Amino acid sequence: MKKLMNGADTLLRESLEGFAAAHAGLVRVAFEPTYVARADAPVSGKVGLVSGGGAGHEPLHAGFVGYGMLDAACPGQVFTSPTPDQMLAAAQAVDSGAGVLFIVKNYAGDLMNFEMAAEMAAEIPGGSAMVLVNDDVAVENSTYTQGRRGVAGTVVVEKILGAAAEGGMALAACKALGERVVRATGSMGVALSSCTVPAAGKPTFTLAEDEMEMGVGIHGEPGRRRVKLATTDAIAEEMLGAIAQSLSPQRGQPALLLVNGFGGTPLMELYAMHRAAARQLEAKGVKLARSLVGNWTTSLEMAGCSLTVTLMDDELLRLWDAPVETAALRWGR
C-alpha cells in the first residue's frame, strides 16, 4: 500500500486541517467532536442543512459546505459513520432558529446515528427533520443498508436543498422537496478496480484485468454481478437501463445527468462516459437539460464511475442553477 500520509490513525485529522487551511474563507473545522461548518455566521431564519458520512468519499460531504449548499458536514473515519455527538454539535453550531435538516445516505450506521442525533437535538429552536437518500438502483438490499443505498445522488439533493434553504424555504417544505428530489433520482456505478482503506492496508476486493463489478457500492460493496470488461457504450446502456426502469421518465422530460468518478478514473474517460450516457438518454426520449462531470462522491482511489439521473422540472432547474460557492462546487457568484 502506498499512501501520502504520516499514518492511518492521523490521516483524517491532518486532511481536515489542510482542507480548512486551503479554504479558510469558506469553512472552519472543529474537533472533539469533529465537524466542518461554514466560515460565516448562521443566517437568521435560515434552515440549517447538515450532512455527513465516512471519509474517503471526498469532496462529499465537506467539499459541499458553503453558500447555496450545506451549512455543516460531519466526517467519520474512512468508510465509517460519524457519531451522534458530532452531528449534534454541528446542528447546534448552524442553528439559527428555523430548524435543522439532516441529509442522510441510506447506510445502517449513518441512519442509526443521525436518528440518535435528531432525538438529542429535540430542543433546537424550530426542530429538526431528516431526508433519507436512497438513489442506488443497483440493489434493493445489502449488508450495509435496509433498502437502496445512498450514493452520488446525494450531491443533487444537497445542491437543490441548499438553494431552497438559502432562499428562505421553511423546514417542512425543505424536507418535502428533498424527498421529491430523492424520488426523482437514480444512480448506478461500475468499478474497474478496488480501493485500499488506509487502516486495512490491502484492497477491499480484487478484480482480474478483464473484469469489472457492475452495480458496485461506494464502499466497495458487491454489485449486481461481476462481468467482463465492456465498452463505455455497453456500460452506459446497462446502467441507464436500470435507472430508467426505476424512474420511468416521460418522453421529452428534462433531466440532469451527473457522471461521477470514483477517484481513480481520468476525466478523459469520464467525458467519454458522458457522451455514451447522453446518447442513451436521447434514445430513451429524455431531454438532457443539465450535466455535471467529475469526482463528486469518490471511493478513495477506486477506478470506475457512476451515473446519476435526476428528472427535473422548472422549479428544480431553477434551484440547481442558483448560485453556489463551496470548495468543490461553485457558480453564479
C-alpha positions as CSV (number, residue, x, y, z in Angstrom):
1,M,0.0,0.0,0.0
2,K,1.3,3.4,-1.0
3,K,-0.5,6.4,0.6
4,L,0.6,10.1,1.1
5,M,0.2,10.1,4.9
6,N,2.0,10.2,8.2
7,G,-0.1,7.4,9.5
8,A,-3.5,5.8,9.1
9,D,-4.6,7.0,12.6
10,T,-3.8,10.7,11.9
11,L,-4.8,10.9,8.2
12,L,-8.4,12.2,8.7
13,R,-7.5,15.0,11.2
14,E,-4.5,16.1,9.1
15,S,-6.6,16.1,5.9
16,L,-9.3,18.2,7.6
17,E,-6.7,20.6,8.9
18,G,-5.3,21.0,5.4
19,F,-8.8,21.4,3.9
20,A,-9.7,24.1,6.4
21,A,-6.4,26.0,5.8
22,A,-6.9,25.8,2.0
23,H,-10.4,27.1,2.1
24,A,-10.3,29.4,5.1
25,G,-12.7,31.9,3.6
26,L,-15.4,29.3,3.1
27,V,-15.1,26.8,6.0
28,R,-13.9,26.2,9.5
29,V,-13.2,22.9,11.2
30,A,-13.9,21.9,14.8
31,F,-12.5,18.9,16.6
32,E,-13.7,16.9,19.6
33,P,-16.3,16.4,18.3
34,T,-15.3,16.9,14.6
35,Y,-17.4,18.8,12.1
36,V,-16.9,21.2,9.2
37,A,-19.1,24.3,9.1
38,R,-19.4,27.5,7.0
39,A,-17.0,30.2,8.0
40,D,-19.7,32.8,8.2
41,A,-22.2,33.0,11.0
42,P,-25.6,31.3,10.6
43,V,-28.1,33.4,8.7
44,S,-31.0,34.3,11.0
45,G,-34.2,32.5,9.9
46,K,-32.5,30.1,7.5
47,V,-32.9,26.3,7.8
48,G,-29.6,24.7,8.6
49,L,-28.5,21.8,6.4
50,V,-26.3,19.1,8.0
51,S,-25.0,16.0,6.3
52,G,-22.1,13.6,6.8
53,G,-20.7,10.2,6.5
54,G,-17.4,8.3,6.4
55,A,-14.3,9.9,5.0
56,G,-12.9,8.6,1.7
57,H,-15.7,10.0,-0.5
58,E,-14.3,13.5,-0.9
59,P,-15.4,16.0,-1.9
60,L,-18.6,14.6,-0.3
61,H,-19.6,16.0,2.2
62,A,-17.2,18.6,3.5
63,G,-16.4,19.9,0.0
64,F,-20.1,21.0,-0.3
65,V,-20.2,23.1,2.8
66,G,-20.7,26.8,1.8
67,Y,-23.2,29.2,0.3
68,G,-26.0,27.5,-1.5
69,M,-25.3,24.0,-0.2
70,L,-24.6,22.6,3.3
71,D,-24.1,24.5,6.5
72,A,-22.1,21.7,8.1
73,A,-20.8,18.3,7.4
74,C,-19.7,15.5,9.9
75,P,-16.8,13.3,8.7
76,G,-16.3,9.9,10.2
77,Q,-13.2,7.8,9.9
78,V,-12.7,6.2,6.4
79,F,-15.9,4.4,5.4
80,T,-17.2,4.7,9.0
81,S,-20.2,6.7,10.1
82,P,-19.7,9.8,12.2
83,T,-21.0,9.7,15.7
84,P,-24.2,11.3,17.1
85,D,-22.3,13.8,19.2
86,Q,-20.6,15.1,16.0
87,M,-24.0,15.5,14.4
88,L,-25.5,17.3,17.4
89,A,-22.6,19.7,17.7
90,A,-22.8,20.5,14.0
91,A,-26.6,21.1,14.3
92,Q,-26.2,23.4,17.3
93,A,-23.4,25.3,15.5
94,V,-25.5,26.1,12.4
95,D,-29.0,26.5,14.1
96,S,-30.4,30.0,13.6
97,G,-33.9,29.4,14.9
98,A,-35.5,28.0,11.8
99,G,-34.6,24.3,12.4
100,V,-32.1,21.9,11.1
101,L,-32.5,19.4,8.3
102,F,-30.3,16.3,8.3
103,I,-29.5,14.8,4.8
104,V,-28.6,11.2,5.3
105,K,-27.3,8.5,3.0
106,N,-29.1,5.1,3.5
107,Y,-26.5,3.1,5.3
108,A,-27.3,1.4,8.6
109,G,-24.6,3.2,10.7
110,D,-25.4,6.7,9.2
111,L,-29.1,6.3,9.7
112,M,-28.9,5.0,13.2
113,N,-26.5,7.7,14.3
114,F,-28.4,10.6,12.6
115,E,-31.7,9.3,14.2
116,M,-30.0,9.4,17.6
117,A,-28.7,12.9,16.9
118,A,-32.2,14.1,15.9
119,E,-33.5,12.8,19.2
120,M,-30.7,14.6,21.0
121,A,-31.5,17.8,19.0
122,A,-35.1,17.9,20.2
123,E,-34.6,21.2,21.9
124,I,-33.2,23.0,18.8
125,P,-35.5,26.0,18.1
126,G,-37.5,25.2,15.0
127,G,-37.0,21.5,15.5
128,S,-35.2,19.1,13.2
129,A,-36.1,16.8,10.3
130,M,-34.4,14.2,8.0
131,V,-34.2,13.4,4.4
132,L,-33.0,9.9,3.6
133,V,-31.2,9.5,0.2
134,N,-31.5,6.0,-1.4
135,D,-30.8,6.6,-5.1
136,D,-28.7,3.5,-5.9
137,V,-30.8,1.3,-8.2
138,A,-28.3,-1.5,-8.4
139,V,-29.6,-3.4,-5.3
140,E,-32.7,-3.3,-3.2
141,N,-30.8,-4.5,-0.1
142,S,-27.2,-5.1,1.1
143,T,-25.3,-5.8,4.3
144,Y,-24.8,-2.0,4.7
145,T,-28.4,-0.9,4.1
146,Q,-32.0,-1.6,4.5
147,G,-33.2,-0.9,1.0
148,R,-31.4,1.1,-1.6
149,R,-28.0,2.7,-0.9
150,G,-27.4,6.4,-0.9
151,V,-24.7,7.3,-3.3
152,A,-23.8,10.2,-5.8
153,G,-27.4,11.4,-6.0
154,T,-26.8,12.9,-2.6
155,V,-24.9,15.7,-4.3
156,V,-28.0,16.6,-6.3
157,V,-30.1,16.6,-3.1
158,E,-27.7,18.8,-1.2
159,K,-27.4,21.3,-4.1
160,I,-31.1,21.7,-4.6
161,L,-32.0,21.8,-0.9
162,G,-29.1,24.2,-0.4
163,A,-30.6,26.7,-2.8
164,A,-34.1,26.3,-1.3
165,A,-32.8,26.9,2.2
166,E,-30.8,29.9,1.0
167,G,-34.0,31.3,-0.5
168,G,-35.8,31.1,2.8
169,M,-37.8,27.9,2.4
170,A,-39.2,26.5,5.7
171,L,-38.1,23.2,7.3
172,A,-41.2,21.2,6.4
173,A,-41.1,22.4,2.8
174,C,-37.4,21.6,2.6
175,K,-38.0,18.1,3.8
176,A,-40.8,17.6,1.3
177,L,-38.7,19.0,-1.5
178,G,-35.7,16.7,-0.6
179,E,-38.0,13.7,-0.6
180,R,-39.3,14.7,-4.1
181,V,-35.7,15.0,-5.4
182,V,-34.8,11.6,-4.0
183,R,-37.8,10.0,-5.7
184,A,-36.8,11.6,-9.0
185,T,-33.1,10.4,-8.8
186,G,-31.5,7.1,-9.7
187,S,-27.8,6.1,-9.7
188,M,-25.7,3.1,-10.6
189,G,-21.9,2.5,-10.5
190,V,-19.3,0.3,-12.0
191,A,-15.8,-0.5,-10.6
192,L,-12.7,-1.3,-12.7
193,S,-10.6,-1.7,-9.6
194,S,-10.8,-1.8,-5.8
195,C,-9.7,0.8,-3.3
196,T,-7.5,0.4,-0.3
197,V,-8.7,1.6,3.1
198,P,-5.6,3.0,4.9
199,A,-6.3,1.2,8.2
200,A,-6.7,-2.1,6.3
201,G,-3.6,-1.8,4.2
202,K,-4.9,-4.1,1.4
203,P,-7.5,-3.9,-1.4
204,T,-11.2,-4.3,-0.4
205,F,-11.7,-6.8,-3.2
206,T,-9.8,-8.0,-6.3
207,L,-10.8,-7.9,-10.0
208,A,-9.0,-9.6,-12.8
209,E,-7.6,-7.4,-15.6
210,D,-10.6,-8.3,-17.8
211,E,-13.3,-7.9,-15.1
212,M,-15.5,-5.2,-13.7
213,E,-18.0,-5.0,-10.9
214,M,-21.4,-3.8,-12.2
215,G,-23.5,-2.0,-9.6
216,V,-20.7,-1.6,-7.1
217,G,-21.3,0.5,-3.9
218,I,-19.2,3.4,-2.8
219,H,-17.5,1.4,-0.1
220,G,-16.7,-1.5,-2.4
221,E,-19.9,-3.4,-1.7
222,P,-20.6,-6.1,-4.2
223,G,-22.7,-5.1,-7.2
224,R,-25.3,-6.9,-9.3
225,R,-22.6,-9.2,-10.7
226,R,-19.0,-9.4,-11.8
227,V,-18.7,-9.3,-15.6
228,K,-16.1,-9.0,-18.3
229,L,-14.8,-5.5,-19.1
230,A,-17.1,-3.8,-21.6
231,T,-17.1,-0.6,-23.7
232,T,-18.4,2.7,-22.5
233,D,-21.5,2.4,-24.7
234,A,-22.3,-1.0,-23.3
235,I,-21.7,0.1,-19.7
236,A,-23.9,3.2,-20.1
237,E,-26.7,1.2,-21.8
238,E,-26.9,-1.2,-18.8
239,M,-26.7,1.4,-16.1
240,L,-29.2,3.8,-17.7
241,G,-31.5,0.9,-18.5
242,A,-31.7,0.1,-14.8
243,I,-32.1,3.8,-13.9
244,A,-34.8,4.3,-16.4
245,Q,-36.7,1.2,-15.2
246,S,-36.6,2.7,-11.7
247,L,-37.6,6.3,-12.7
248,S,-39.9,5.7,-15.7
249,P,-39.2,9.0,-17.4
250,Q,-41.7,10.5,-19.8
251,R,-40.6,11.3,-23.3
252,G,-39.3,14.9,-23.5
253,Q,-38.8,15.2,-19.8
254,P,-35.8,17.3,-18.8
255,A,-33.1,15.5,-16.8
256,L,-29.8,16.2,-15.0
257,L,-27.0,13.8,-15.8
258,L,-24.2,13.5,-13.2
259,V,-21.2,11.5,-14.3
260,N,-19.2,10.8,-11.1
261,G,-15.7,9.4,-10.9
262,F,-14.7,7.1,-8.0
263,G,-11.3,8.8,-7.5
264,G,-9.1,6.8,-9.9
265,T,-10.6,7.5,-13.3
266,P,-9.2,10.2,-15.7
267,L,-11.5,12.9,-16.8
268,M,-10.9,11.8,-20.4
269,E,-12.8,8.6,-19.6
270,L,-15.5,10.3,-17.6
271,Y,-16.3,12.6,-20.5
272,A,-16.3,9.6,-22.9
273,M,-18.9,8.0,-20.5
274,H,-20.9,11.2,-20.5
275,R,-21.0,11.0,-24.3
276,A,-22.3,7.4,-24.1
277,A,-24.8,8.2,-21.4
278,A,-26.2,11.3,-23.1
279,R,-26.8,9.3,-26.3
280,Q,-28.6,6.6,-24.3
281,L,-30.8,9.3,-22.7
282,E,-31.6,10.8,-26.1
283,A,-32.5,7.3,-27.4
284,K,-35.0,7.0,-24.5
285,G,-36.6,10.3,-25.3
286,V,-35.2,12.1,-22.3
287,K,-34.0,15.7,-22.7
288,L,-30.5,16.4,-21.4
289,A,-31.1,19.7,-19.6
290,R,-28.0,19.9,-17.3
291,S,-24.8,18.0,-16.8
292,L,-22.1,17.6,-14.2
293,V,-18.9,15.6,-14.8
294,G,-16.1,15.0,-12.3
295,N,-15.2,13.4,-9.0
296,W,-18.0,14.2,-6.6
297,T,-18.6,11.0,-4.5
298,T,-15.4,9.0,-4.6
299,S,-14.3,5.8,-3.1
300,L,-10.7,6.7,-2.3
301,E,-8.7,5.6,-5.4
302,M,-11.1,3.2,-6.9
303,A,-11.2,3.2,-10.7
304,G,-14.7,3.4,-12.2
305,C,-17.7,5.7,-12.2
306,S,-21.4,6.1,-11.5
307,L,-24.2,7.6,-13.5
308,T,-26.9,9.6,-11.8
309,V,-30.1,10.9,-13.4
310,T,-32.5,13.3,-11.8
311,L,-35.8,14.1,-13.5
312,M,-36.2,17.8,-13.5
313,D,-39.0,20.4,-13.7
314,D,-38.9,24.2,-13.8
315,E,-38.5,24.6,-10.0
316,L,-35.7,22.0,-9.7
317,L,-33.9,23.5,-12.7
318,R,-34.1,27.0,-11.1
319,L,-32.7,25.6,-7.8
320,W,-30.0,23.7,-9.5
321,D,-28.9,26.8,-11.4
322,A,-29.0,29.0,-8.3
323,P,-25.6,30.4,-7.1
324,V,-23.3,28.1,-5.1
325,E,-19.9,28.7,-3.5
326,T,-18.2,25.7,-1.9
327,A,-14.7,24.2,-2.1
328,A,-15.8,21.7,-4.7
329,L,-18.7,23.3,-6.5
330,R,-19.2,27.0,-7.4
331,W,-21.1,29.0,-10.0
332,G,-23.2,32.2,-10.2
333,R,-21.4,34.3,-7.6
